[in-house]
Amino acid sequence: MPNPFILANWKMCKTPSETEALLSEILPALGNGSGVDVVVAPPFTNLTVAARLLAGSGVSLAGQDCHWEEEGPYTGQVSARMLVESGCRYVLLGHSELRQFAGDTDQRVNLKARMALFWDLVPIVCVGEQRDERASGHAEMVVEAQLNRCLDSLSVARPRGLMVAYEPVWAIGTGHLPTPSEVSSVHHIIRSTLLQAFGVKLGSTIPILYGGSVTTESVGPMLALDVVDGVLVGGASLRAESFLPLVAEVKACGPQEA
C-alpha cells in the first residue's frame, strides 16, 4: 500500500528567509518522512532556498503553477523547465484561486499539464465545485466534466505520473467541509474518469487528494475513506505547530510497519 500524500501549498506566504526558518524547524521533526510522502509548494521566489534545504530530506518540492509555453514573452510567468531546474518534482495546476483571480480554465490547465509532463514534472490537477453547484446536486457532474477537459489527450507514461486534487471551492479556507460520504462520491467519480482516460494499469495508480479546510480533526475521517490517497493543505501548513501534528495524523492513517 503506497504512503499517503500531504501537499503543503503556501500560496502567497513566506519570504525566502521565512521559508528557511520554517523548513529548518519542521525538517528535523519530520525525520526521513517514512510513512508519508510530504511535498512543499512555496512561492516561486523561494524555490531555490527550499530546494537547498530539502536536499536529501525525503521531502519533495512543487511549483504552484506553470505556463503552457516553454518560454517567450509572458511577463511574470514561470515555465515548467524553470521549475525543474529549481528542483521541483511536482507542479500544482488549476487551483481554484488561479481559476478565480488569474483566469485559468480547464483548457489552460490541460495545456499546462501537457508541458509539465513533457518536462517530467508530476502535474497535480485541481478540480472542484462551487457552493451553488453542490447545493443543486450537480457536484459530481461538474467535477467529472472539469476533469475530462483537463485530461483531454494527456499522455501519462508512468504510474503515479499524475495526481488529482478534489477541492470543493466553498470549503477552502472557510472551515466548512463536505461530509465523508460527499467526498467519497466525488472521488469515486474521479477514479472512474481516470480509469476511462488511462486504463486500469495507469488509472488505478493516480493518487486522488482532498483539499479544503484540512485540519488535524478533519484529516482522519477523510483518509479513512479508501478513495482518498492524501490531502492538499493550505493555511495549516504555514506554521510548524499546526503542520507537524497534521503530518503525524496523516502518517497514522497510512500503512503501518509490521
JONORQUI-V282195 format. One record per run of one state. SS is the DSSP state (H for helix, E for strand, - for the rest). FROM is the first residue (numbers start at 1). TO is the last residue. If there is no record, write none. Layout:
# JONORQUI-V282195
ss:SS from:FROM to:TO
ss:SS from:FROM to:TO
This chain:
# JONORQUI-V282195
ss:- from:1 to:3
ss:E from:4 to:9
ss:- from:10 to:15
ss:H from:16 to:30
ss:- from:31 to:35
ss:E from:36 to:41
ss:- from:42 to:43
ss:H from:44 to:54
ss:- from:55 to:59
ss:E from:60 to:63
ss:- from:64 to:79
ss:H from:80 to:85
ss:- from:86 to:89
ss:E from:90 to:93
ss:- from:94 to:95
ss:H from:96 to:101
ss:- from:102 to:105
ss:H from:106 to:118
ss:- from:119 to:121
ss:E from:122 to:127
ss:- from:128 to:130
ss:H from:131 to:135
ss:- from:136 to:138
ss:H from:139 to:151
ss:- from:152 to:161
ss:E from:162 to:166
ss:- from:167 to:168
ss:H from:169 to:171
ss:- from:172 to:179
ss:H from:180 to:203
ss:- from:204 to:206
ss:E from:207 to:211
ss:- from:212 to:215
ss:H from:216 to:223
ss:- from:224 to:229
ss:E from:230 to:233
ss:- from:234 to:234
ss:H from:235 to:237
ss:- from:238 to:239
ss:H from:240 to:252
ss:- from:253 to:258
